[in-house]
Amino acid sequence: MLHRGMRVAATAAARRLGLQEARAGRPKLVYWPKTGHFGKISIMEHRGGRGMAIDAKAPSIDGYKNRPGRFHSPIVDTLWQLRMDLAEDSRRLPLAPVNATEADLPVKSPEDSCTRVTYDFSTNYALAESYRSPWDQVRMGKILEDLDAMAGNVAMQHTRLKDKHRELMIVTAGVDRITLNGRASIKDDIVLEGKVTWTGRSSMEIGMSVKTNDSTWICANFTFVAREPSTGKAALVNPIVPSTDDERIAFERAAQRQNLKKLKRTSSDGELALKQREQTKSIIGNLLEKAAPLKRMPALADKNSILMYKTALSNALTCQPQGQNIHGRIFGGFLMRRAFELAHATAQLFSGGEIIFLEVDDVTFKRPVNIGDLLQLESVVLYTQQKDERSLAGTDHRPHPEIHVEVVAYVTDPSKLTSHVSNTFNFTFAVRNKEKVLAVYPGTELEAERVVRMMLTDKEQEEHDLATMAS
């Protein structure tokens, strides 16, 4: 039991002292007066710099009334708390010039931004209950949300200067494919870890992982960009220099991913459309031919197939202040969680079986979502693959039927009669207890193009994975 006499660290100076005096392997107990609770901060010493580890506890929110985003979850609340305290300390330093040059930004190591958060599910019942799924596993939607929150902290840690404060707006630009390599029981402690693995001029890629008992079961890569708050223009970020073989491999792979994205962006729309049309014309024709009986002769059509539009599901919500990030816009992780939950429900209603999440494909945040916006989420099953069917790249067989679900997020303004796409999410699920699921076919050419685009993306990703493993 911690009594009043122990709260000698209840000042900003003592909090800073706690950060400064922590030693590798010897966490410092620090009191956070804004939230009224104690926590541990560990400074991890390593070659070339230091990183930070957080012992995450469910904090009290009393006395921390003006902070946005506090109601997400205990872990996100802890990350927010750290982020706000780091920002508060930084504002005590002299202000750095807006137009910082490369000479003003010191080179950093990936380990300088390394951050770890422990979910102590085995001993913290309240925390475990807030993450428990109906199947006694960890809720994947909340983990996706937390990954984005933690990646933001890693980006903030990387761009901090020791002797000056930089006014930066750091936002999520995209998320590369997130894959699952296992499952986590709610009874086991898990560890989230992230660090910057690659930097460009104004962007950085952050490698994230989730581990249980030293076994990694989630890998993800988030891309963040730095902007000047007043102008929205790109701002330089600190370069990194990898120092170990693993860091160099991660840097090279991240550079390859970023170069591929750049190549796709710089290619002309007409060139891409022509190339895609040539590649997909026969596939589209085949899909529409299979859909024809379902449209024109439904009584005679194959009972094991269904038209794509009949798998659709949707919901809508008004974005509330509790979902905002540090810049006053809706938290990207919140959008990802809501999309995942709708996709999971879509797969469950479609298959009637036990759904297992496998992966989410690349996510690009096209438009910001603001407080008060009306957000409409629309999901549909794009296509399915049967058990023992060969993968799109022809490399292996599926152990279970798979369902590919797309969720499109629209920001809608009824007063102006406008609606714009904010994000598109593509999720893949397996159905564990079913031998077969319905085949899904597009009913229009536009739907067919949408399906084939995703099929080709999945095929390219699988081929890229094989090339990466071979190298």
Buried (B, 14 or more C-beta within 10 A) or exposed (E): EEEEEEBEBBEBEBBBBBBEEBEEEEBBBBBBBBBBBBBBBBBBEBEEBBBBBBBBBBBEBEEBEEBBBBEBBBBBBBBBBBBBBBEEBBEEBEEBEBEBEEEBBEEBBBBBBBBBBBBBBEEBEEBBEBBBEEEEBBBBBBBBBBBBBBBBBBBBBBBBBEEBBBEBBBBBBBBBBBBBEEBBBBEBBBBBBBBBBBBBEBBBBBBBBBBBEEEEBBBBBBBBBBBBEEEEEBBBBBBBEBBEEEBEBBBBBBBBBBEEBEEEEEEEEEEEEEEBEEEBEEBBEEBBEBBEBBEEEEEEBEEEBBBBEEBEBBEEEEBEEEBBBBEEBBBBBBBBBBBBBBBBBBBBEBBEBEBBBBBBBBBEBEEBBEBEBBBBBBBBBBBBBBBEEEBBBEEEEBEBBBBBBBBBBBBBEEEEEEEEEBBBBBBBBBBEEBEEBBBBBBBBEEBBBBBBBBBBBBBEBBBBBEEEEEE
